[in-house]
Amino acid sequence: MEKTHKAVTGKGSALTKYRRLIVGTNSFTAFLYYEFCQLFTFFPGAPGMVLRKLFWPKMFWCCGKGTVFGVGVVVRQPGKIALGGSVVVSEYTVLDGRTDAEGPSLTLGDRTILSNNVMLSCKNGSITIGSDVGINAQTVIQSTTGNDVTIGADCVIGQRCLVIGGGNYDIGNRQELIRSSPIAKDGGVRLDNNVWLGANVSVLGGVTMGQGSVAGAGAVVSRSIPSFSICMGVPARVIRERT
């Protein structure tokens, strides 16, 4: 996938680039419907919530019954986003499904709750989140090509967490600018069912956290953590098992 700067500043009309990058399709009908839905993005109060609940689901790959959207939600390439039933997308959340692949790149299971200012960003990777997951305010979850992020059911993600699949450049060539280097393949991130991340936890690429494991507040998880264990620190290390 083109880097955002190239996609925005490259050849083509502004409308063509906007439709390709933001709407994610060349369909003029889909473009018009997307623009129509944006009219309700900042519509306040209960009327705004009702209008978004009524019209927005048709933008997405699929959207289950009972899903609601707060004020100021940013949606990019909604046709690549699949939402389960009774999902809560709170104020100023970013749902970015940008990908060249067919089918949904961003999937949220039933009853998942996204608090204010959460960012879910697919940069040609995929993010899959299971059912009954709570993601607290200002958390960023990002994936890149070949570095997918998978979060199982019943997980709790604390405030201001960072979960990144493909967060490093491949800097082996000293003659190449870092910003022009490809993203290194690290295998992405997997959080199994019932994982708890405290506030300000960072989970880096290549990490799997086993079922029922816990990362204490402020931990930087740079290596895989066994099931039912508790880790803390920078870098995080296992301090004990849950008994």
Helices and strands as residue ranges (DSSP letters): H 4-9, H 14-18, I 19-23, H 28-38, H 45-55, G 56-59, E 62-63, E 68-69, E 74-76, G 78-80, E 81-83, E 88-89, E 94-96, E 106-108, E 113-114, E 119-123, E 127-129, E 134-135, E 140-144, E 149-151, E 156-157, E 162-165, G 178-180, E 189-191, E 196-197, E 202-203, E 208-209, E 214-215, E 220-221, E 229-232, E 237-241
